[in-house]
Amino acid sequence: TALGVEKSFEIASADKRVIGIFLGGEDFTADMHCKRTKEGQEIFYARTRLVLAARACGIEAYDTPFTDVEDMEGCRGRCWLLCWFSTEFAKSLGFAGKAVISPRHVDIVNEVFSPTEEEIAYAHDVMDAIEEGKRQGKGVISLRGKMIDAPIVKRASQVLEMEKAIYGGAFDE
């Protein structure tokens, strides 16, 4: 609901047992008296507000499902016109996952929210570069021509955590 979105931080921080929050797009748009569209622009603010609240509290945010069970490309999000509601767009906003209403969407959502082999390899390279920099006593290091700083290391750590959770560290060398 509108009140739920406005109080999303309070909800997310209400108790240490809260580990994630979820946006119900249909409930929200019904409460807002607006039409739910495939493009999803009407829920953009609610989506970003929930992600911010969740991340501020150190918990996960999960996106509302893509409701057209026949439209696989729309679910994934390669079509520019549908990017507002797509799985790829949800990931780009910081969601940890996306609900599904059809088993046909499960593989797409899992694929989009899982790190690729290239992302995993880069994360390992970042951590190796950090360790090598420490051994050499360097305060600043670069990898592939780019400076590696705390946010890059944090993202690499997140990818490696996902790798371990999904694959049991199968790509770890």
C-alpha positions in Angstrom: 0.0 0.0 0.0 1.0 3.6 -0.2 1.3 3.6 3.6 3.5 0.5 3.5 5.8 2.1 1.0 6.0 5.3 3.1 6.8 3.3 6.2 9.2 0.8 4.4 12.2 1.8 6.5 10.2 1.4 9.8 9.0 -2.0 8.6 12.5 -3.1 7.5 14.0 -2.0 10.8 11.2 -3.2 13.0 12.9 -6.3 14.3 16.2 -8.2 13.7 14.1 -11.2 12.5 13.1 -9.1 9.4 15.5 -10.3 6.7 13.8 -9.0 3.6 10.9 -7.0 2.2 8.8 -7.5 -0.9 6.9 -5.2 -3.1 3.4 -6.3 -4.0 2.8 -4.3 -7.2 -0.8 -5.3 -7.6 -1.7 -4.3 -4.0 0.2 -1.1 -4.3 -1.4 0.1 -7.6 -4.8 -0.9 -6.3 -4.3 1.3 -3.3 -2.9 4.1 -5.5 -6.0 3.9 -7.7 -3.8 3.6 -10.8 -3.6 1.1 -13.6 -0.9 -1.6 -13.4 0.9 -1.6 -16.7 3.4 -4.0 -18.3 6.0 -1.2 -18.4 5.7 -0.6 -14.7 6.5 3.1 -14.5 3.7 3.5 -12.0 5.6 1.4 -9.4 9.1 2.9 -10.0 9.1 5.1 -6.9 7.8 2.3 -4.7 10.5 -0.1 -6.0 13.3 2.3 -5.4 11.9 3.3 -2.0 11.8 -0.3 -0.9 15.3 -1.1 -2.1 16.7 2.0 -0.3 14.9 1.1 3.0 16.0 -2.5 2.8 19.7 -1.7 2.1 19.7 1.0 4.8 18.7 -1.7 7.2 21.1 -4.3 5.8 18.4 -6.6 4.6 17.3 -7.8 1.1 14.5 -6.4 -1.1 12.6 -8.6 -3.5 10.8 -7.2 -6.6 7.2 -7.8 -7.6 6.6 -10.5 -10.2 6.3 -9.9 -13.9 2.7 -10.8 -14.5 2.6 -11.7 -18.2 3.4 -15.5 -18.1 3.7 -15.7 -21.9 6.3 -12.9 -22.4 9.7 -14.3 -21.7 11.6 -11.4 -23.3 9.6 -8.9 -21.3 10.3 -10.8 -18.1 14.1 -10.8 -18.8 14.1 -7.2 -20.0 16.0 -7.0 -23.2 13.2 -5.0 -24.8 13.9 -1.3 -24.0 10.2 -0.5 -23.7 9.7 -3.0 -21.0 12.8 -2.3 -19.0 11.0 -0.6 -16.1 9.4 -3.8 -15.0 11.9 -6.4 -16.1 14.1 -8.7 -14.1 17.3 -7.1 -15.4 16.0 -3.6 -14.5 15.1 -4.9 -11.0 18.6 -6.2 -10.5 20.0 -2.8 -11.7 18.0 -1.1 -9.0 19.5 -3.3 -6.3 16.9 -5.9 -5.7 18.2 -9.3 -4.5 15.6 -11.2 -6.4 12.2 -11.2 -7.9 9.0 -13.1 -7.1 7.5 -15.2 -9.9 3.9 -16.3 -10.5 4.8 -18.8 -13.2 7.3 -21.6 -13.2 8.2 -20.4 -16.7 9.9 -17.3 -15.2 12.1 -19.1 -12.6 15.0 -19.9 -14.9 15.1 -16.3 -16.2 15.0 -14.8 -12.7 17.7 -17.2 -11.4 19.9 -16.5 -14.4 19.6 -12.7 -14.1 20.3 -12.6 -10.4 23.1 -15.1 -10.4 26.7 -13.9 -11.2 28.1 -14.9 -14.5 31.3 -16.9 -14.8 33.0 -13.6 -16.0 31.8 -11.7 -13.0 33.0 -14.5 -10.7 36.4 -14.6 -12.4 36.7 -10.8 -12.1 35.8 -10.9 -8.4 38.5 -13.5 -7.8 41.0 -11.3 -9.7 40.0 -8.3 -7.6 40.6 -10.2 -4.3 43.9 -11.6 -5.7 45.0 -8.1 -6.6 44.1 -6.8 -3.2 46.1 -9.6 -1.5 49.1 -8.9 -3.8 48.9 -5.2 -3.1 49.0 -5.9 0.7 52.0 -8.2 0.3 53.8 -5.4 -1.6 52.8 -2.8 0.9 50.8 -0.8 -1.6 48.1 1.6 -0.4 46.5 1.8 -3.9 46.3 -0.9 -6.5 44.9 -1.2 -10.0 43.5 -4.0 -12.0 43.1 -3.9 -15.8 43.9 -0.2 -15.7 41.3 0.7 -13.1 41.8 1.7 -9.5 40.6 -0.9 -7.0 39.1 0.7 -4.0 36.7 -0.3 -1.1 33.5 -0.3 -3.2 35.0 -2.5 -5.9 36.3 -4.9 -3.2 32.8 -4.9 -1.5 31.1 -5.8 -4.8 33.7 -8.5 -5.5 33.0 -9.9 -2.0 29.3 -9.9 -2.7 29.8 -11.8 -6.0 32.0 -14.3 -4.2 29.4 -14.8 -1.5 26.8 -15.5 -4.1 29.2 -17.9 -5.9 29.6 -19.8 -2.7 25.9 -19.8 -1.9 24.9 -20.9 -5.4 27.8 -23.1 -6.6 29.6 -24.0 -3.4 32.6 -22.1 -4.6 32.8 -24.2 -7.8 34.6 -21.5 -9.7 37.1 -20.8 -6.9 40.6 -21.6 -8.0 
